[in-house]
Amino acid sequence: MHPHRTTPRGRPARRAALGALSLGAACSLLITPATAEPTATTTTAAHCAGRARLHVPGAAHEQADCLDELTTAGTVASGHTDPADYAGLTPQNLPTPSGVPGIQIDGYFPDTSTTNTDHGWNHDSQFVIRLPDHFNGQLVVAGTPGNREQYANDRAIADWVLARGYAYAATDKGNTGTAFYRDGLRPGDAIAEWNTRLPQLTRAARSVVAQRYHRPPARTIATGLSNGGYLVRWQLENHPELYDGGVDWEGTLWRADGPNPLTSLPAALRHYPDYAAGGSAAAAARAALHRAGFPAGSEFLWPYHHQVYWDLTQRIYREEVDPGYDGATEAGTPFCASGTPDCDADYDYASRPAAVHRAVGRIALTGRIGKPLITLQGTLDVLLPISEDSDVYARMVHTAGRGSLLRYYRIEDGTHTDSLVDAFPGRLRPMVPCHRSAFTALERWITAGAPPPADHTVARPADASPADLLGGCPLT
């Protein structure tokens, strides 16, 4: 088992005064139950049949409950989800399916870190498994975006797949919160643990599905957004035997030689203040941000991302792989000015010691996927700029000779956090419907052998209303 500890590496235990959001954390096809037909033969079982005999292999604790509603239409009221986990990840008007009775199992695997306080357990490696009474024979597994807990995908992903008859399982990845970097003994350990927790849950969930429905899942699909999308990529590269395919929604790209988040975010922190101040330096600062990957036309998103994302994300992920940069200081100095000693605005990943690059290498992606993958990312993503992330990963897959297994869709005017669609109506396209289109395209690919459309940019229709965009995202 991956080693853990909850104190900083070689430093006194203390919590830095960090904000509440992180990479994909606040960020990162609407279908009603009447039209949400399962994609395989439906198994209709007695309500919650066999609940008492279910056991999650390897779990240190588990609790199974019979629910009349597995989606957030019921789990919010019953206490079987936590709306704080998914706050800010979806558009306000995204409807919630309903009419999905079944069994929910909450629990945790053995672990020594304690950042996840859900249920009062104060125990990491928590999971949720949902088993609908009306089962389509297939399983969806997910890791969470940012450093959120196991219910983070409930509104964006779980509600919809449950309404289609899928069993669903999700993990908190083994550590949560903005001080996640305290978990582990070596730089990179906390993120490396994520890559062990998803296959652990996948194997356990497949067993539970077989117990509940008397047959293993016919297909297992991995999906997730932001850090959850990174996990989809990593699993299809390293554990393709566990999955039939995956949908990667704006996954984080880690490469030992870059690009990675630590090669683009410092430029944003360094140049944005000059851009925001106006004056003679503003034009040069704007050009520098463009060169760093933040696309022209995304400027209206920069103030929010500077305030909420860029600074915190840079500091906590840099602390995870390069804690020595700022000496005894834990996760840097918030919003320090360029030129301040050890300021993350001046961080230069390329010049850091080889040990730092080796730490990133432990979590790095290769592009050598072994099962079909659909990747999608918004062109106005200014947390993980698309030219520094999915554009690069698609080239990696093709360079590795696995291009036939990939479809890549650039979503025009999509951004990293779908709640921003509400803040900027008419300027952004929600990503949730595009994820659902990609998911159904993957279904056809792995069940009927029907390849999805070729890689391309999915244009935002000029005359589409916000309701139109929320209602669908054709990939053709």
C-alpha positions in Angstrom: 0.0 0.0 0.0 1.1 3.5 -0.8 2.7 5.1 2.3 0.9 8.1 3.9 1.3 10.6 6.6 -0.6 13.7 7.5 2.3 16.0 8.5 4.3 18.0 6.1 7.5 16.4 4.8 10.1 17.3 7.5 8.1 20.2 8.8 5.9 20.9 11.8 2.3 20.0 11.3 0.3 23.1 10.6 -2.3 24.1 8.1 -1.6 27.0 5.9 -4.3 29.6 5.4 -5.2 28.4 1.9 -8.4 29.2 0.0 -11.1 26.7 -0.6 -10.6 26.1 -4.3 -8.0 24.2 -6.3 -7.3 22.6 -9.7 -10.7 21.9 -11.1 -12.2 22.3 -7.7 -14.6 25.1 -8.2 -13.8 24.4 -11.1 -13.2 21.5 -12.1 -27.1 16.6 -23.1 -29.9 17.0 -20.9 -31.8 13.8 -20.8 -35.0 13.2 -18.9 -35.9 9.9 -17.3 -38.5 9.4 -19.9 -35.9 9.4 -22.7 -33.0 8.0 -20.8 -33.1 4.5 -22.3 -30.3 2.2 -21.1 -27.8 1.1 -23.7 -28.0 -2.6 -23.0 -30.7 -5.1 -22.0 -32.3 -3.9 -18.8 -32.2 -6.1 -15.7 -35.2 -5.3 -13.4 -34.6 -6.5 -9.9 -36.7 -6.3 -6.8 -36.1 -3.0 -5.0 -32.7 -3.3 -3.2 -32.7 -7.0 -3.4 -29.7 -8.7 -1.8 -28.5 -5.6 0.1 -27.5 -7.6 3.2 -25.1 -9.8 1.3 -23.2 -7.1 -0.5 -19.5 -6.7 0.5 -16.9 -4.3 -0.9 -13.6 -6.3 -1.2 -10.8 -4.6 0.7 -13.0 -2.0 2.4 -12.2 -1.1 6.0 -15.7 0.2 6.5 -18.9 0.1 4.5 -22.6 1.0 4.9 -25.3 0.0 2.4 -28.6 1.9 2.3 -31.7 1.2 0.3 -32.8 4.5 -1.4 -35.9 5.4 -3.3 -33.7 7.9 -5.3 -30.0 7.6 -6.2 -29.7 10.9 -8.0 -29.3 14.3 -6.4 -33.1 14.7 -6.7 -33.3 12.5 -3.6 -29.8 12.2 -2.1 -29.5 15.8 -1.1 -32.6 15.4 1.1 -31.6 12.0 2.4 -28.0 13.0 3.2 -26.4 10.6 0.7 -24.5 13.3 -1.1 -22.8 16.6 -0.2 -23.8 19.6 -2.4 -20.6 21.4 -1.3 -18.6 18.7 -3.1 -20.0 19.7 -6.5 -20.8 23.4 -5.9 -19.6 25.5 -8.9 -19.1 22.6 -11.3 -22.3 22.8 -13.4 -24.6 25.4 -14.9 -27.3 26.5 -12.5 -30.2 25.4 -14.8 -28.9 21.9 -15.4 -31.9 19.6 -14.7 -31.6 16.7 -12.4 -33.0 13.3 -13.5 -35.1 11.4 -11.1 -36.8 8.0 -10.7 -33.7 5.9 -10.0 -34.2 3.6 -6.9 -31.5 1.3 -5.7 -28.7 0.7 -3.2 -26.0 3.1 -2.2 -22.8 1.9 -0.5 -20.6 4.4 1.3 -17.3 3.4 2.9 -13.5 3.7 2.9 -10.5 1.6 2.1 -7.6 1.4 4.6 -5.6 4.6 4.7 -3.7 6.6 7.3 -4.6 10.1 6.1 -7.6 11.9 7.5 -8.5 14.9 5.3 -12.0 13.7 4.3 -14.5 14.5 7.0 -17.6 13.2 5.3 -19.9 11.2 7.6 -17.7 12.2 10.5 -15.3 9.4 9.6 -12.3 11.6 9.2 -10.8 9.0 6.9 -9.5 9.3 3.4 -10.0 6.8 0.5 -13.7 7.2 0.9 -15.9 5.9 -1.9 -19.5 5.7 -3.0 -21.0 2.9 -5.1 -24.6 3.2 -6.5 -26.5 0.2 -7.8 -29.8 1.1 -9.6 -32.6 -1.4 -9.5 -33.0 -1.1 -13.3 -29.5 -2.0 -14.5 -28.2 -1.7 -18.0 -25.3 -4.2 -17.4 -22.5 -1.6 -17.3 -20.4 0.3 -14.8 -19.0 3.8 -14.7 -16.2 4.7 -12.4 -14.8 8.2 -11.7 -12.2 10.1 -9.7 -12.9 13.6 -8.5 -11.8 17.0 -10.0 -9.5 19.2 -8.0 -9.1 18.0 -4.4 -12.8 17.3 -3.8 -14.5 14.4 -2.1 -16.3 11.4 -3.6 -19.6 13.2 -4.4 -18.0 15.9 -6.6 -19.2 14.3 -9.8 -22.8 13.6 -8.7 -24.4 16.4 -10.6 -22.2 16.6 -13.6 -21.8 12.8 -14.3 -23.5 10.5 -11.8 -27.1 11.7 -12.1 -27.1 11.3 -15.9 -25.4 7.8 -16.0 -27.6 6.5 -13.2 -30.7 7.6 -15.2 -29.3 5.6 -18.1 -29.1 2.5 -16.0 -25.4 2.4 -15.2 -24.0 1.3 -11.9 -21.7 4.1 -10.7 -18.7 4.3 -8.4 -16.4 7.2 -7.3 -13.4 7.8 -5.1 -12.0 10.8 -3.3 -8.6 9.7 -4.7 -7.0 9.1 -1.3 -6.5 12.7 -0.1 -8.6 15.8 -0.2 -8.4 19.6 0.4 -6.0 22.3 -0.3 -3.3 20.8 1.9 -3.4 17.4 0.1 0.3 17.7 -0.5 0.9 16.8 3.2 0.0 13.2 2.4 2.9 10.9 1.6 6.6 10.7 2.3 8.1 11.9 -0.9 7.3 14.7 -3.4 4.6 13.4 -5.7 3.3 10.7 -3.4 -0.1 12.3 -2.9 -0.9 12.4 -6.6 0.7 9.0 -7.2 -1.8 7.7 -4.7 -4.7 8.9 -6.9 -3.5 6.5 -9.6 -3.8 3.5 -7.1 -7.1 4.4 -5.7 -9.1 4.4 -8.9 -8.1 0.8 -9.9 -8.7 -0.3 -6.4 -12.2 1.0 -6.5 -12.8 -0.3 -10.0 -11.9 -3.9 -9.0 -14.1 -3.6 -5.9 -17.0 -2.1 -7.7 -16.9 -4.8 -10.4 -17.2 -7.4 -7.7 -20.1 -5.6 -6.0 -21.9 -5.4 -9.3 -21.5 -9.1 -9.8 -22.8 -9.7 -6.3 -25.9 -7.5 -6.8 -26.8 -8.6 -10.3 -25.3 -12.1 -10.5 -23.0 -11.2 -13.4 -20.1 -8.9 -13.8 -20.5 -5.7 -15.7 -20.4 -6.2 -19.5 -18.5 -3.0 -19.9 -16.6 -0.7 -17.5 -16.1 3.0 -18.5 -13.8 5.5 -16.8 -14.7 9.2 -16.9 -13.9 12.4 -15.1 -13.0 16.0 -15.4 -9.9 18.0 -14.6 -7.9 15.8 -12.2 -10.5 13.1 -12.8 -9.8 13.4 -16.5 -6.1 12.9 -15.8 -7.0 9.7 -14.0 -8.9 8.5 -17.1 -5.8 9.0 -19.2 -3.5 7.4 -16.7 -5.7 4.4 -16.2 -6.0 3.7 -19.9 -2.3 3.9 -20.2 -1.5 1.7 -17.2 -4.5 -0.5 -16.5 -6.3 -0.9 -19.8 -7.4 -4.4 -18.8 -9.8 -2.9 -16.3 -11.7 -0.7 -18.7 -13.5 -0.8 -22.1 -12.9 2.8 -22.7 -12.9 6.3 -21.2 -14.0 9.9 -21.6 -11.5 12.4 -20.5 -13.0 15.9 -19.8 -10.2 18.5 -19.7 -7.7 16.2 -17.9 -4.6 17.7 -16.3 -1.4 17.0 -18.3 1.7 16.1 -16.3 5.0 15.7 -18.2 8.4 15.6 -16.7 9.8 17.9 -19.3 6.7 20.0 -19.6 4.3 21.3 -20.4 2.5 20.9 -17.1 0.5 23.3 -14.9 3.8 24.5 -13.3 5.1 25.7 -16.7 2.1 27.9 -17.5 0.7 29.2 -14.2 3.8 31.2 -13.1 3.6 33.3 -16.3 -0.1 34.1 -15.4 0.9 35.2 -11.9 3.9 37.2 -13.2 2.3 39.1 -16.0 -1.4 39.5 -15.0 -0.9 42.3 -12.5 0.8 44.4 -15.2 -2.1 43.7 -17.6 -4.7 44.5 -14.9 -3.0 47.7 -14.0 -3.2 49.1 -17.5 -0.7 51.6 -18.6 2.3 51.2 -20.8 3.1 47.7 -19.6 -0.3 46.2 -20.2 0.1 45.3 -23.9 3.4 43.5 -23.3 1.9 41.6 -20.4 -1.1 40.6 -22.4 1.2 39.3 -25.2 3.2 37.4 -22.6 0.0 35.7 -21.3 -0.9 34.7 -24.9 2.6 33.2 -25.4 2.1 31.2 -22.2 -1.0 29.6 -23.7 -3.8 31.7 -22.4 -5.7 32.3 -25.6 -6.7 35.6 -27.2 -10.3 36.3 -26.5 -10.2 34.8 -23.0 -9.2 38.0 -21.3 -12.7 38.4 -19.7 -12.0 35.3 -17.7 -8.6 36.4 -16.4 -9.7 38.4 -13.4 -11.7 35.6 -11.9 -9.0 33.0 -12.5 -6.3 35.2 -11.0 -8.4 35.7 -7.9 -9.6 32.1 -7.5 -7.4 29.6 -9.3 -4.0 30.6 -10.6 -2.3 31.5 -7.4 -3.7 28.7 -5.2 -3.3 26.0 -7.9 0.3 27.0 -8.6 1.3 27.0 -4.9 -0.2 23.8 -3.7 0.7 21.7 -6.8 4.2 23.1 -6.7 4.4 22.2 -3.0 3.4 18.7 -3.9 6.3 18.1 -6.3 8.8 20.8 -5.3 8.5 21.5 -1.6 12.1 22.8 -1.4 11.5 25.8 -3.6 10.3 28.0 -0.8 12.4 26.4 2.0 10.5 26.0 5.3 7.5 27.9 4.0 4.5 25.7 3.3 3.0 26.3 -0.2 4.5 29.7 -0.7 3.1 33.2 -0.1 -0.3 34.0 -1.5 -0.3 36.6 -4.3 3.3 37.6 -3.8 4.7 40.1 -6.2 7.2 39.1 -8.8 10.7 39.7 -7.4 9.7 38.7 -3.9 12.1 36.0 -2.7 10.8 32.4 -3.4 7.7 33.9 -5.1 5.7 31.4 -7.2 5.2 34.1 -9.8 8.9 33.7 -10.6 8.9 29.9 -10.5 10.9 28.4 -13.4 10.2 24.7 -13.6 12.8 24.1 -16.4 15.6 25.2 -14.1 14.6 23.3 -11.0 16.7 20.3 -9.9 16.5 16.9 -11.5 14.8 15.5 -8.4 11.8 17.8 -9.1 11.5 16.5 -12.7 11.8 12.9 -11.4 8.9 13.6 -8.9 6.7 14.8 -11.9 7.9 11.8 -13.9 6.4 9.5 -11.3 2.9 10.9 -12.2 3.6 11.7 -15.9 1.5 10.6 -18.8 2.9 8.9 -21.9 0.1 8.8 -24.4 0.3 5.0 -24.7 -3.4 4.3 -24.2 -4.6 0.8 -24.5 -8.4 1.3 -24.9 -10.6 3.8 -26.8 -10.5 7.3 -25.3 -12.4 10.4 -26.1 -10.9 13.6 -25.0 -12.6 17.0 -24.9 -11.5 20.4 -23.7 -12.8 24.0 -24.1 -10.9 26.4 -26.2 -11.3 29.1 -23.5 -10.0 27.0 -20.7 -7.7 29.4 -18.8 -6.8 27.1 -15.9 -5.3 24.4 -18.1 -4.8 26.2 -21.4 -5.8 23.9 -24.2 -2.6 24.5 -26.3 -0.5 23.4 -23.2 -2.8 20.4 -22.3 -5.1 18.4 -24.6 -3.5 19.6 -27.8 -0.3 18.2 -26.5 -1.8 15.0 -25.2 -3.4 14.3 -28.5 0.0 14.6 -30.2 1.5 12.3 -27.5 -1.1 9.6 -28.3 -0.4 9.8 -32.0 3.4 9.8 -31.5 3.0 6.7 -29.3 1.2 5.0 -32.2 -2.1 4.8 -30.5 -4.0 7.4 -32.6 -6.6 4.9 -33.8 -7.8 4.7 -30.1 -8.3 8.4 -29.7 -10.9 11.0 -30.7 -10.2 14.5 -29.6 -12.8 17.4 -29.7 -11.9 21.0 -29.0 -15.1 22.7 -27.8 -15.3 26.3 -29.0 -15.9 28.7 -26.1 -15.9 26.0 -23.5 -14.0 26.8 -20.3 -12.8 24.8 -17.3 -15.6 25.5 -14.9 -19.2 25.3 -16.2 -20.7 27.6 -13.5 -18.9 30.5 -15.3 -21.5 30.0 -18.1 -24.0 31.6 -15.8 -21.6 34.5 -15.0 -20.9 35.2 -18.7 -24.1 34.3 -20.6 -23.7 34.4 -24.3 -19.9 34.2 -24.2 -19.3 30.6 -23.0 -20.6 27.2 -24.0 -21.3 24.6 -21.2 -19.2 21.5 -21.3 -21.7 19.2 -19.6 -23.7 18.5 -22.8 -20.5 18.0 -24.8 -19.3 15.4 -22.2 -22.6 13.6 -22.6 -22.3 13.6 -26.4 -18.8 12.2 -26.1 -20.0 9.6 -23.7 -22.7 8.3 -26.0 -20.3 8.4 -28.9 -18.0 6.1 -26.8 -20.9 3.8 -26.1 -21.5 3.3 -29.8 -17.7 2.9 -30.4 -17.2 0.1 -27.8 -20.5 -1.7 -28.2 -21.3 -1.5 -31.9 -17.9 -0.7 -33.3 -19.1 2.6 -34.7 -16.1 5.0 -34.7 -16.9 8.5 -33.5 -16.4 11.5 -35.8 -12.8 12.4 -36.6 -10.9 14.9 -34.4 -12.2 18.5 -34.9 -13.2 21.7 -33.2 -16.9 21.6 -32.3 -18.1 25.1 -33.2 -20.5 27.1 -31.0 -23.6 27.9 -33.2 -23.7 31.7 -33.5 -27.5 31.8 -33.1 -27.8 29.3 -30.3 -29.6 30.5 -27.1 -28.3 29.5 -23.7 -31.1 26.9 -23.5 -30.1 25.5 -26.8 -26.5 25.1 -25.7 -27.5 23.5 -22.5 -29.8 21.1 -24.3 -27.2 19.5 -26.6 -23.7 19.4 -28.2 -23.7 17.5 -31.5 -20.2 16.3 -32.3 -20.9 16.0 -36.0 
